[in-house]
Amino acid sequence: MQTVSVEATVGDPPEVVADRLHDLGPLMEAADFDEVHVDGDRVRVVNAVGLATLELTVEVFDSDAELAYEQVDGIFESMATWYELEPTDDGTHVAVTTEFELGTALVGDLLDATVIARQRRSELEGQLEYLDGAEP
């Protein structure tokens, strides 16, 4: 299992950040995916990573985190992401973690866990910028 985590303090109170977080379309677009399709609590994304084009469908699930979703169809053996918010004197501390395990068909010349982790870190950093009030 691989883990990618990013965190930042954003300048808005938790309720404002939570509203942005639950607006799944702009949140996912901020990750700079090539395509984003939202249907309720399900999101399908398409993204080119290296020589491969990856499609992934995730679904929101109940969690102690402010928002959590997991893969229901896609390239991973398993993948889940969760966003935790904590109020601070300066706004809201946001911690985002993704855990994933690659399916055996992807391990090889085109993709490895290092490439996926680097790409995911970039996606999550884009989402943190969006949560801090930047336009996607």
C-alpha positions in Angstrom: 0.0 0.0 0.0 1.3 3.5 -1.0 0.4 6.7 0.9 0.5 10.3 -0.4 -0.3 13.1 2.1 -0.4 16.8 1.7 -1.4 19.5 4.2 -1.7 23.2 4.4 -3.4 26.0 6.4 -6.0 27.9 4.4 -7.2 31.4 5.3 -10.9 30.6 5.6 -13.0 29.1 8.4 -13.8 25.4 8.4 -17.4 25.9 7.2 -16.3 27.8 4.1 -13.6 25.2 3.3 -16.1 22.4 3.9 -18.5 24.0 1.4 -15.7 24.1 -1.2 -14.7 20.6 -0.4 -18.2 19.2 -1.0 -18.6 20.9 -4.4 -17.1 17.9 -6.1 -16.9 19.2 -9.6 -14.6 22.2 -8.9 -12.7 20.2 -6.4 -11.8 17.5 -8.9 -11.2 20.0 -11.7 -8.7 21.7 -9.4 -6.6 18.5 -9.6 -6.1 19.3 -13.3 -7.6 16.0 -14.6 -8.2 15.9 -18.3 -12.0 15.1 -17.8 -14.3 15.3 -14.8 -17.8 13.9 -14.7 -19.9 14.2 -11.5 -23.1 12.3 -10.9 -24.2 12.9 -7.3 -21.7 11.2 -5.0 -19.9 9.5 -7.9 -17.1 11.1 -9.9 -15.4 9.7 -13.0 -12.0 11.2 -14.0 -9.8 10.7 -17.0 -6.2 11.7 -16.9 -3.1 11.1 -19.1 -0.1 10.0 -17.0 3.0 9.4 -19.0 2.1 7.2 -21.9 -1.0 5.9 -20.3 -4.6 7.3 -20.1 -6.2 6.4 -16.8 -9.9 6.3 -16.0 -11.1 6.1 -12.5 -14.6 6.3 -10.8 -14.8 7.1 -7.1 -17.7 7.3 -4.7 -18.1 9.3 -1.5 -18.5 7.1 1.6 -19.3 7.9 5.2 -16.2 8.6 7.4 -15.1 10.5 10.4 -13.2 12.7 7.8 -14.9 15.8 6.3 -14.9 14.1 2.9 -13.8 10.6 1.9 -14.1 8.7 -1.3 -12.9 5.4 -2.7 -12.4 3.8 -6.1 -15.4 1.8 -7.3 -14.0 1.3 -10.8 -10.5 1.9 -12.2 -6.8 1.0 -12.3 -6.1 0.4 -8.7 -6.4 -2.7 -6.6 -7.7 -0.3 -4.0 -7.6 3.5 -3.6 -9.2 5.8 -1.0 -8.8 9.5 -0.2 -9.9 11.5 2.8 -9.8 15.2 3.8 -9.6 16.3 7.4 -10.3 19.9 8.6 -9.2 21.4 11.8 -9.8 25.1 12.9 -6.8 27.2 13.6 -6.2 30.8 14.6 -5.2 31.5 11.0 -8.1 29.6 9.3 -8.3 25.9 8.7 -5.7 23.2 8.7 -6.4 20.8 5.8 -4.8 17.3 5.7 -5.5 15.1 2.7 -4.3 11.5 2.4 -4.6 9.0 -0.4 -3.8 5.3 0.0 -3.5 3.2 -3.0 -2.4 -0.2 -4.2 -1.7 -0.6 -7.9 -3.3 -3.5 -9.8 -0.7 -5.9 -11.1 -1.5 -5.1 -14.8 -0.1 -1.6 -14.4 3.2 -2.4 -12.7 5.9 -2.4 -15.3 7.4 -0.1 -17.9 4.6 2.5 -18.2 3.6 3.1 -14.6 4.9 2.4 -11.2 4.0 3.6 -7.7 6.6 6.4 -7.7 5.0 7.9 -10.9 1.5 7.6 -9.5 2.5 9.0 -6.1 4.2 12.1 -7.8 1.1 12.7 -9.9 -1.3 12.3 -7.0 0.7 14.7 -4.9 0.4 17.3 -7.7 -3.3 16.7 -7.9 -3.8 17.1 -4.2 -1.7 20.3 -4.1 -4.0 21.7 -6.8 -7.0 20.9 -4.6 -5.4 22.6 -1.6 -5.0 25.8 -3.7 -8.7 25.6 -4.7 -9.7 25.1 -1.1 -7.7 28.2 -0.2 -10.0 30.2 -2.5 -8.2 30.0 -5.8 -10.2 29.4 -8.9 -9.8 25.9 -10.4 
